[in-house]
Amino acid sequence: MLEALTTIREVIPELFPGASGFQVQKDTLLSDIPEWDSMTSVNFKVFLEETFGVTIPDDLLEGGSTIGEVITFIGRAD
């Protein structure tokens, strides 16, 4: 699970340029990530699916979800 968090932390500034320097924790709400919107959520979803080989449900990436919930889903999908 730590590996997933590290990978997500590394990609956030690439997918969300306004999030450079933003501290991503497990309890970070997706909607709190600077520049989070419907288009960037699709890019994040594609990244997660290609990187971790899982199918991410759309409702998981709603703004009320946390990074930790995404990581937990990835861990269960393995």
N, C-alpha and C positions, 0 to 999 in steps of 0.2 A: 504494500500500500504506500509506503514511503517513496518508492520508485515512481509511482504514478503521480504523487504530489510534486515531486521534483520535476518530472517531465512537464506537467501542467504549468508549474511556476516558470519554467524556461520558455514556454511558448506564448504565454499571455502577452508579453510586450510585442511579439511578432504579429499576433492576431489582432491585438488592440493597442495600436501605437500610443494612445493617450494613457495607457496603463504602465508606461515605463516608470519603474520605481515603486509601483503599487505592491503592497505586501499581501500576497495570497496565502491564506490560512485555510484549514479544513472548514472553519465556520464562516468563511466568506460567502456572502450571497452572490449568486451570479449577477444579479441586477446591480450590485455595488461595484462591479468591474467597470472602470471608465470606458465609455464607448459601447457598452453592452446594448445591443438592440436585436431585432429579429434577423437582420442580415448577418451580423457577426456571430450570432448564436448558431447559424447554419454552418459557418466556417469552423467554429469550435466543434460542432458535432462531427463534421467530416474529418477534422484532425483526430478526434478521439476514436472514431471508428477505424480509420486507417492505421493509427498508431497502436491501438490495443486490440484490434481485430474483433470488436464487439458491435452490435447494433444498438444504438442509443435511442430510446423512445423520445419523441418530441416533448412530451410533458415533463421529462426529467430536466430539460434545459429551460424551463420557465424560470423567470427571474426569482421566484421564491425558493428555489433549490440552492443548496450549498455545494461548494467544491467537495466537501466530505461525502455528501450523498452521491455525487457523481463517481467519486473514487470507490465508494462501497459498491455501487452498481457494477463498475468495471471488475472489481474483485470477485463478485458473485458470478459474473458472466464467463469467467475463465474456465 
